Amino acid sequence: MFKIFRKNHTTANIELQDNNQMSALKLAAKKAADEFGVDEQTIQSSIFASAAAGNTIIENRAVFMYATSEKKSRVHTMMLTFKNPVVWGNDKTPIDYLIVGMFPEDSDQNTVDAVTEKITNIMHDKSEQLDDIKFNDGDLNKLNQAFTD
């Protein structure tokens, strides 16, 4: 009903010291552990496994990966945006949005696929606004919240 106290799991305009995929993954794991109150090593393993299984690239600028946790009872998302795009994967896609889904441990593939599709559709619908949203905390928070509403 009311979302007054809902936490915004976003960090905008990140400048990585080493602007590469590994640094982005490590930062995503650290931030997800902090944001969601889960063990960093566990989340890092899960995020790395998700990345290794294949990258979900959205709008040629965002990557979605996910992790699971027994501490979560519903799906949450976290979003990071990078000041300078990170070259991602074998295709060397310039990524400036990184989205992490945090799923309950017992989530099935259908749940993951449904959330992935929702995120993909929202990012597609907002594709022309992503340059502006990327550095605007309020708009970035609204975008992230839309993924799990």
C-alpha positions as CSV (number, residue, x, y, z in Angstrom):
1,M,0.0,0.0,0.0
2,F,2.4,2.8,1.2
3,K,6.0,2.7,0.1
4,I,7.2,5.6,2.3
5,F,9.8,3.5,4.0
6,R,10.9,1.4,1.0
7,K,14.6,1.4,0.6
8,N,16.1,2.5,-2.7
9,H,18.7,0.0,-3.8
10,T,20.5,2.3,-6.4
11,T,23.9,3.9,-6.7
12,A,24.5,6.3,-9.6
13,N,27.5,7.6,-11.4
14,I,30.1,5.1,-10.1
15,E,33.6,5.6,-11.2
16,L,35.6,2.3,-11.0
17,Q,39.3,2.5,-10.3
18,D,39.8,-0.4,-12.6
19,N,37.1,0.0,-15.2
20,N,36.6,-3.6,-16.1
21,Q,34.0,-6.4,-15.8
22,M,35.7,-8.1,-12.8
23,S,35.8,-4.8,-10.8
24,A,32.1,-4.2,-11.6
25,L,31.2,-7.7,-10.5
26,K,33.1,-7.4,-7.2
27,L,31.5,-4.0,-6.5
28,A,28.0,-5.4,-7.3
29,A,28.6,-8.3,-4.9
30,K,29.8,-5.9,-2.1
31,K,26.9,-3.5,-2.6
32,A,24.3,-6.3,-2.8
33,A,25.7,-7.8,0.4
34,D,25.4,-4.4,2.1
35,E,22.0,-3.6,0.6
36,F,20.3,-6.9,1.2
37,G,22.1,-8.0,4.5
38,V,23.6,-11.2,3.0
39,D,27.1,-12.7,3.2
40,E,29.4,-11.0,0.6
41,Q,31.3,-14.2,-0.3
42,T,28.0,-16.1,-0.9
43,I,26.6,-13.3,-3.0
44,Q,29.8,-12.9,-4.9
45,S,29.8,-16.6,-5.8
46,S,26.2,-16.4,-6.9
47,I,26.7,-13.3,-9.0
48,F,29.8,-14.7,-10.6
49,A,28.0,-18.0,-11.4
50,S,25.1,-16.0,-12.9
51,A,27.6,-14.0,-15.1
52,A,29.4,-17.2,-16.1
53,A,26.1,-18.9,-17.1
54,G,25.5,-16.1,-19.6
55,N,25.0,-12.4,-19.6
56,T,21.5,-11.0,-20.0
57,I,22.3,-7.8,-22.0
58,I,19.4,-5.3,-22.2
59,E,19.2,-2.5,-24.7
60,N,22.9,-2.9,-25.5
61,R,23.9,-1.0,-22.3
62,A,22.6,-2.9,-19.3
63,V,23.4,-6.3,-17.8
64,F,21.1,-8.3,-15.5
65,M,22.3,-11.0,-13.2
66,Y,20.9,-12.6,-10.1
67,A,21.6,-14.3,-6.8
68,T,19.6,-16.2,-4.3
69,S,19.4,-16.0,-0.6
70,E,17.6,-17.9,2.2
71,K,17.2,-14.6,3.9
72,K,14.8,-13.2,1.3
73,S,11.1,-14.0,1.0
74,R,10.5,-11.9,-2.1
75,V,12.4,-10.6,-5.1
76,H,14.4,-7.4,-4.8
77,T,16.5,-5.6,-7.3
78,M,19.6,-3.3,-7.0
79,M,20.9,-1.1,-9.7
80,L,24.3,0.5,-10.3
81,T,25.2,3.0,-13.0
82,F,28.7,3.7,-14.2
83,K,30.1,7.1,-15.1
84,N,32.2,5.4,-17.8
85,P,30.8,2.3,-19.5
86,V,32.4,-1.1,-18.6
87,V,33.3,-3.3,-21.5
88,W,31.3,-6.5,-20.9
89,G,31.5,-10.0,-22.1
90,N,33.0,-11.5,-25.3
91,D,31.0,-9.0,-27.4
92,K,32.6,-6.1,-25.5
93,T,29.3,-4.4,-24.9
94,P,29.7,-1.0,-23.2
95,I,27.6,-1.4,-20.0
96,D,26.6,1.6,-18.0
97,Y,23.7,-0.1,-16.1
98,L,24.2,-3.1,-13.9
99,I,21.1,-4.7,-12.3
100,V,21.2,-7.4,-9.7
101,G,18.1,-9.4,-8.8
102,M,18.0,-11.0,-5.3
103,F,15.7,-13.9,-5.3
104,P,14.5,-16.2,-2.4
105,E,16.5,-19.3,-2.4
106,D,13.6,-21.5,-3.5
107,S,12.8,-19.5,-6.6
108,D,12.3,-21.5,-9.7
109,Q,13.5,-20.6,-13.2
110,N,10.0,-19.4,-14.2
111,T,10.2,-16.7,-11.5
112,V,13.7,-15.6,-12.7
113,D,12.5,-15.6,-16.3
114,A,9.4,-13.5,-15.5
115,V,11.5,-10.9,-13.6
116,T,14.1,-10.8,-16.4
117,E,11.4,-10.3,-18.9
118,K,9.8,-7.5,-16.9
119,I,13.2,-5.7,-16.5
120,T,13.9,-6.1,-20.2
121,N,10.5,-4.7,-21.1
122,I,10.8,-1.7,-18.8
123,M,14.3,-0.9,-19.9
124,H,13.1,-1.1,-23.5
125,D,10.2,1.2,-22.8
126,K,12.6,3.7,-21.2
127,S,15.4,3.3,-23.7
128,E,15.3,6.9,-24.9
129,Q,15.4,8.2,-21.4
130,L,18.2,6.0,-20.0
131,D,20.9,8.7,-20.6
132,D,19.0,11.1,-18.4
133,I,17.9,8.6,-15.8
134,K,21.4,7.3,-15.3
135,F,22.6,10.2,-13.2
136,N,19.3,11.2,-11.6
137,D,18.9,9.5,-8.2
138,G,15.1,10.0,-8.1
139,D,14.4,8.7,-11.6
140,L,16.9,5.9,-11.0
141,N,15.1,4.8,-7.8
142,K,11.7,4.9,-9.6
143,L,13.1,2.8,-12.4
144,N,14.5,0.2,-10.0
145,Q,11.3,0.1,-8.0
146,A,9.3,-0.6,-11.2
147,F,11.1,-3.9,-11.6
148,T,9.5,-5.4,-8.5
149,D,6.2,-3.5,-8.3
